[in-house]
Amino acid sequence: MSWERIIGQHRVKQLMRRMYESNRMPHAMLFHGPEGVGKDAVAIAIARTLNCEGGAWDPCGSCAACRGIAALRHPSLKLIFALPSKDDEHSAVDKLSADELDEMNQQISEKAENPYHRIRMSKASVIKVSSVRDIRKEASFRAGKGGRTVVLISEADRMNSSAANALLKTLEEPGGDLLLILTTARKDALLPTIVSRCQSIRFDPLSEEDIRDGLLRERDLQRDQVDAAAHLAAGSYAAAMEMAREGGLLSREEVLQYVRDVVLNNPVKLHARIQGILGKEDRQTLVRFLVSVASWFRDVRALHEGAPGLINSDLREPLEKFAAHYPDADCTRAVDEIEHVIALLQKNVHLATVMIVLSHRLRSCIVPPP
Ligand SMILES: [Zn+2]
């Protein structure tokens, strides 16, 4: 990952460059901000800059360190993420089955190909102590080899308490050439003692424009698709990639069906639909689903007002039918209701209940009670 492939994040890039050029790169940094905005990507780029034989801010891209780090297979970059493991004590990688190793290598390759890819292994939700424990050993082994070893703990909020405590020990006595970078979308889930020992760097959501430019540069995509994905991704490049991927926007078919079930007022069908939406998704995906539902109502409002341009231009036909059928639908209130629920999802709420209440409120926006 070289710097020009990092999407947006100009403030962060400048800050990193100043630290690098004044030789003030700290021992530990915490990159925090929404998911999919490039925290891991920036960490990988730093590892290249610090270890490239060229010795300049822009890595040469061709030396052994540049190539090895870009492939995520180089001793100067240690990537730590949640792994499946039956017990907490033994080395997390040693204990993996052949299938799990395959899956891990597949995930690493995807991440190397695209640093915005979020590593996900089945049955792995926790970063275990065994993944964190060897950091110090590795640091002393590597000392004096030139460059700087970067340890990237991706989604650091997934560390269990023994992993967090082991990391704390490392943070208390930082090794000479070691640079620890923790990334998280949930800073408040980390131990305050860990947070206070790292230099916090905030990452902002990306602008629609940056996301659009990134998608057009990296992928062979249609303009329509890119515009809709950039809008619906709410600042996350990773989310935009998922949506722009072939078939990714098809999930909007689910939006269409959901809105239909809401107006049909068939409780059994509606509950089944909600269970279906919740069953296979995590909270983040539910947020994206709701952002899509909100964009549906924004488009209906645009049609009512005769405004030009639709977010979901490929759904123009069903949108026009809907807008004509419900000329009095209160779309502004519907969008407000959805945004209220999106805010609620950041808290610990019961998803099914929230979705059922929302569905009833949306119905009253579309079909006012007599
Ligand atoms: Zn290089």
Boltz pocket constraint, residues with backbone or C-beta under 6 A from the ligand:
constraints:
  - pocket:
      binder: B
      contacts: [[A, 48], [A, 51], [A, 52], [A, 53], [A, 54], [A, 59], [A, 60], [A, 61], [A, 62], [A, 63], [A, 64], [A, 65], [A, 66], [A, 67]]
      max_distance: 6.0
